[in-house]
Amino acid sequence: MSLLLLAKWLIYLGAALLVGGVAARSWRPDGQPGMRPLALGAGLLLAGSAAQVLLTLHALGYLTLPDVPAYLQQTVPGRAVLTLLLGTALLL
């Protein structure tokens, strides 16, 4: 259970960095703080999402590589992860 909690915190921290970085870049005329907070936020979101999917698949007993795309495309939580990653790409 604690690994899923860590994955959630990675997602929350990544979202805060990504949205905060986008807001800071739009409010400041010189384009600061640059791309580092955005890239770090996107990386944390990607790591947290991947950990969440892999931990869920491991708990269900699906451990092969073809199970990951099937989970992402055919279940509601999997589609939520895809939507999160698409939103991240849009903010970048």
C-alpha positions in Angstrom: 0.0 0.0 0.0 2.8 2.4 0.7 4.2 2.1 -2.9 0.8 3.2 -4.3 0.9 6.1 -1.9 4.4 7.1 -3.1 3.1 6.9 -6.7 0.2 9.2 -5.8 2.6 11.7 -4.2 4.8 11.7 -7.3 1.8 12.5 -9.4 0.7 15.3 -7.1 4.1 16.8 -6.9 4.6 16.5 -10.7 1.2 18.2 -11.3 2.1 21.0 -8.9 5.4 21.6 -10.6 4.0 21.4 -14.1 1.0 23.7 -13.5 3.1 26.1 -11.4 5.7 26.3 -14.0 3.2 27.0 -16.8 1.6 29.7 -14.7 4.9 31.3 -13.8 6.0 31.3 -17.5 2.7 32.9 -18.6 2.7 35.6 -15.9 6.4 36.7 -16.2 7.3 38.7 -19.3 10.8 37.2 -19.6 9.7 33.6 -19.8 11.3 32.6 -16.5 11.6 30.0 -14.7 12.6 28.2 -17.9 11.9 24.6 -18.8 13.4 22.8 -15.8 10.4 22.8 -13.5 8.2 21.8 -16.4 10.4 18.9 -17.4 10.8 17.8 -13.8 7.0 17.9 -13.3 6.4 15.9 -16.5 9.0 13.4 -15.4 7.4 13.0 -12.0 4.0 12.6 -13.5 5.3 9.9 -15.9 7.1 8.1 -13.2 4.1 8.2 -10.8 1.7 7.0 -13.5 4.0 4.2 -14.6 4.4 3.1 -11.0 0.7 3.2 -10.4 -0.1 1.1 -13.5 2.7 -1.4 -12.9 1.8 -1.9 -9.2 -1.9 -2.4 -10.1 -1.0 -5.0 -12.8 1.3 -6.7 -10.4 -1.4 -6.9 -7.7 -3.8 -8.4 -10.3 -1.2 -10.9 -11.5 -0.8 -9.6 -15.0 3.0 -9.5 -15.4 3.6 -9.8 -19.2 4.3 -6.9 -21.5 1.2 -7.2 -23.7 -1.0 -6.7 -20.6 0.1 -3.1 -20.2 -1.4 -1.7 -23.4 -4.5 -3.8 -22.9 -4.9 -2.4 -19.4 -4.4 1.2 -20.6 -6.9 1.0 -23.4 -9.6 -1.2 -22.0 -10.1 -0.2 -18.4 -11.3 3.1 -16.9 -8.3 3.6 -14.6 -6.0 2.9 -17.6 -7.7 5.5 -19.7 -7.5 7.9 -16.8 -3.7 7.5 -16.8 -3.6 8.1 -20.6 -5.7 11.2 -20.2 -3.3 12.4 -17.5 -0.3 11.9 -19.8 -2.1 13.6 -22.7 -2.8 16.6 -20.5 0.8 16.7 -19.4 1.9 16.8 -23.0 -0.5 19.6 -23.8 0.9 21.7 -20.9 4.4 21.2 -22.1 
